[in-house]
Amino acid sequence: MSQNYSNHRRWVPLYHFVAGPIFLVNFGWNVYHVIKVQSADTIISALVAFAFVVLFLSARLFANKVQDRVIRLEERLRMASLLPSELRSRIPDFTPDQLIALRFASDAELPGLARKTLDEKIENREAIKKMVTNWRADELRA
């Protein structure tokens, strides 16, 4: 199946549908035990369960932040080779969100979409992605 706007989000089944729910159920179970039996053991267990949930969420945020930094660099390099000279000087004007969304535009579509994004000051990632007509798949995302 080819990637497009409706299916481009990355779901990792073991992470999103196994580990995440287990951490949440574990946290809920431990909170239940704190309510039923207030002791140092149940409180510490609930705190550790909460720490696992925080760790689970933070791991995803950290991976996404690193990926976003790499995408920004890749897109600046790609734009330097694909944009017309009058638009190349505007590459520093792109926000991280704009660069991240524009990665899905095909090489042929990128110059026009980049110009429109800057000229109309379109900041929203989803709005930019929805404007892409020739989708360039990003199969290596985290």
C-alpha positions in Angstrom: 0.0 0.0 0.0 1.4 3.4 -0.9 1.7 6.0 1.8 -0.6 9.1 1.7 -2.0 11.7 4.1 -4.5 9.3 5.6 -2.0 6.5 6.4 1.3 8.3 7.0 1.3 8.1 10.8 3.7 5.6 12.2 2.2 3.0 14.6 4.5 0.5 16.2 2.2 -2.3 17.4 4.4 -3.6 20.2 5.0 -0.1 21.5 1.6 1.5 21.0 -0.8 -1.4 21.4 1.1 -3.7 23.8 3.5 -1.8 26.0 1.4 1.4 26.3 -1.8 -0.3 27.5 0.2 -2.6 29.9 1.8 0.5 31.5 -1.5 2.2 31.8 -3.3 -0.8 33.2 -0.4 -1.3 35.7 -0.7 2.3 36.8 -4.5 2.1 37.2 -4.1 -1.1 39.2 -1.6 0.4 41.5 -3.7 3.5 42.0 -6.6 1.2 42.9 -4.4 -0.5 45.5 -3.4 2.8 47.0 -7.0 3.7 47.4 -7.9 0.3 49.0 -4.8 -0.1 51.1 -2.8 3.0 51.9 0.7 1.9 52.8 4.2 2.8 51.9 4.4 -0.3 49.6 1.3 0.6 47.6 2.3 4.3 47.3 5.8 3.4 46.1 4.3 0.9 43.6 2.0 3.5 42.2 4.9 6.0 41.9 7.0 3.4 40.0 4.0 2.6 37.7 3.6 6.4 37.1 7.3 6.6 36.3 6.9 3.9 33.7 4.0 5.8 32.0 6.2 8.9 32.0 9.1 7.0 30.6 6.9 5.4 27.9 5.6 8.9 26.8 9.0 10.5 27.0 10.7 7.8 24.9 8.3 8.6 22.0 8.8 12.4 22.4 12.5 12.0 22.4 12.5 9.9 19.3 10.2 12.3 17.5 12.3 15.3 18.4 15.5 13.7 17.0 13.6 12.7 13.9 12.3 16.3 13.5 15.9 17.6 13.7 17.1 15.2 11.0 14.1 16.0 8.8 14.8 19.8 9.1 18.4 19.2 7.9 17.4 16.8 5.1 14.7 19.2 3.8 17.0 22.3 3.9 19.5 20.3 1.8 16.8 19.1 -0.5 15.4 22.6 -1.0 18.9 23.9 -1.7 19.0 21.7 -4.7 15.4 21.9 -5.9 14.2 25.4 -5.3 14.7 28.2 -7.8 17.4 30.7 -6.8 15.0 33.4 -5.7 13.4 31.0 -3.3 16.6 29.4 -2.0 17.5 32.6 -0.1 14.2 32.1 1.8 15.1 28.6 3.1 16.0 30.0 6.6 12.5 31.5 6.8 10.9 28.1 7.0 9.8 27.0 10.5 10.5 23.5 11.7 6.8 22.6 11.3 6.8 23.8 7.7 9.9 21.8 6.8 8.6 18.7 8.5 5.3 18.9 6.6 6.9 19.7 3.3 9.0 16.5 3.3 6.0 14.7 1.8 5.9 16.9 -1.3 7.3 15.4 -4.4 10.4 17.0 -5.9 8.3 18.5 -8.7 5.7 19.8 -6.4 8.1 21.2 -3.7 9.0 24.6 -5.2 5.3 25.7 -5.7 4.2 24.4 -2.4 7.2 25.9 -0.6 6.5 29.3 -2.1 2.8 29.1 -1.2 3.7 28.0 2.4 5.9 31.0 2.9 3.8 33.6 1.0 0.6 32.6 2.8 2.4 32.0 6.1 0.9 28.5 6.5 2.2 27.2 9.8 0.0 24.2 10.5 1.6 20.9 9.6 -1.6 19.2 8.8 -2.8 22.0 6.5 0.5 21.8 4.5 0.4 18.0 4.3 -3.2 18.2 3.0 -2.0 20.5 0.2 0.4 17.8 -1.1 -1.0 16.2 -4.3 2.0 14.0 -5.2 2.9 12.3 -2.0 6.6 11.4 -1.3 6.5 8.6 1.2 8.7 8.7 4.3 9.1 5.0 5.2 12.0 5.6 7.5 10.3 7.7 10.1 10.5 6.6 13.8 
